[in-house]
Amino acid sequence: MTDSFNGTIFIDFDGVVRHWAGDDIHACEAGLKVPTGTLFQAAFDRDRLHPAITGAVCHEAWEASVKQCLTDAFSKTVAEGLMQAWQKADYIIDFDLLADIQALAPQAKLVLATNATTKLAEDLKQSNLMSVFNAVVNSSDIALAKPERGFFEKALSMTHTTAETSVFIDDNERNVQVAANIGFSAVCYQNKPQVLRFIENLL
């Protein structure tokens, strides 16, 4: 790659661009006297999450299943409290990371590549990100989720690019490894300076 790199930079959403605080949820769990991590254990159980991120069920149905799980395991009061805390949870968007990437590689296409539910478009709008990306590859739209190889192949097809001319940034080591095996220049996100150094070294 050169300083005129005009390939594609694929970047994950949660854990890279969007960062959740989580403190309010932990405080709510403590207040309700349930173990820390109770909400996310229910929400991210694979049997419950996978249908939501592959579009088999909508975001609302996923939330309803999480609430029912919490009701069954604890009580309606606990379920309602945790769901309200989740829906109100704070997050930050790393606009600086996106701007710095675009400054380093202004000719590159910037593509969001994420395992997300049918609520992604609404989240992007609320986060003022609708015009930031050249394209969005959402697992629930294509019925394929990382780290499935098909997700990466579909992402390349949708953006008319090749792995050899693409960068892949994700905070999940398994996703990064699959991308690297396919031929992407792939990096597992730890922090902004580390990712920017990775991109600089490719130019």
Residue pairs with C-beta under 8 A, 6 or more apart in sequence:
1 7
1 165
1 185
1 202
1 203
2 203
3 203
4 107
5 105
5 107
5 108
5 202
5 203
6 107
6 108
6 109
7 108
7 109
7 161
7 162
7 165
7 166
7 167
8 108
8 109
8 110
8 111
8 159
8 161
8 165
8 166
8 167
9 101
9 105
9 108
9 109
9 110
9 111
9 166
9 167
9 169
9 199
10 111
10 112
10 113
10 137
10 155
10 166
10 167
10 168
10 169
10 179
10 184
11 17
11 98
11 101
11 110
11 111
11 112
11 113
11 169
11 170
12 112
12 113
12 114
12 169
12 170
12 171
12 172
12 175
12 189
13 112
13 114
13 116
13 120
14 20
14 114
14 116
14 171
15 170
15 171
15 172
15 189
16 94
16 97
16 169
16 170
16 171
16 189
16 195
17 93
17 94
17 97
17 98
17 112
17 129
18 91
18 92
18 93
18 94
18 123
18 127
19 91
19 92
19 93
19 94
20 89
20 90
20 91
21 89
21 90
21 91
21 92
22 89
23 90
24 85
24 88
24 89
24 90
25 39
25 40
25 82
25 85
25 86
25 89
26 36
27 85
28 81
28 82
28 84
28 85
29 35
29 36
29 37
29 38
29 39
29 82
30 36
31 81
32 74
32 77
32 78
32 81
32 82
34 74
34 78
34 82
38 70
38 74
38 82
39 66
39 70
39 82
39 85
39 86
42 48
42 66
42 69
42 70
42 73
43 49
43 62
43 66
43 86
45 69
48 62
48 65
48 66
48 69
49 62
50 56
50 145
51 57
51 62
52 58
52 59
52 61
52 62
52 117
52 118
52 140
53 115
53 116
53 117
53 139
53 140
53 145
54 139
54 140
54 143
54 144
54 145
55 118
55 139
55 140
55 141
55 142
55 143
56 143
57 65
58 117
58 118
59 117
59 118
59 119
62 117
63 83
66 83
67 79
67 80
67 83
68 79
70 78
70 79
70 82
70 83
71 78
71 79
93 127
93 128
93 129
94 192
96 192
97 192
97 195
97 196
98 110
98 132
100 192
100 196
101 108
101 110
101 195
101 196
101 199
102 108
102 110
104 196
104 199
104 200
104 203
105 199
105 203
108 167
109 134
109 135
109 159
109 161
110 132
110 133
110 134
111 133
111 134
111 135
111 136
111 137
111 155
111 159
112 124
112 129
112 133
112 135
112 136
112 137
112 138
113 137
113 146
113 151
113 155
113 168
113 170
114 120
114 136
114 137
114 138
114 139
115 139
115 145
115 146
116 123
116 138
116 139
116 140
117 140
118 140
120 136
120 138
120 140
124 130
124 136
134 159
135 158
135 159
137 151
137 154
137 155
137 158
137 159
139 145
139 146
139 151
142 151
142 154
142 158
144 150
144 151
144 154
145 151
146 152
146 170
146 172
146 175
146 178
147 172
147 174
147 175
147 177
147 178
149 178
149 182
152 163
152 168
152 178
152 179
152 182
152 184
153 182
156 162
156 163
156 166
162 183
163 179
163 182
163 183
163 184
164 183
166 184
166 185
167 184
167 185
167 186
167 187
167 199
167 202
168 175
168 176
168 179
168 180
168 184
168 185
168 186
168 187
169 186
169 187
169 189
169 195
170 176
170 179
170 186
170 188
170 189
171 188
171 189
171 190
172 188
173 188
176 186
176 187
176 188
177 186
179 186
180 186
185 198
185 202
187 194
187 195
187 198
189 195
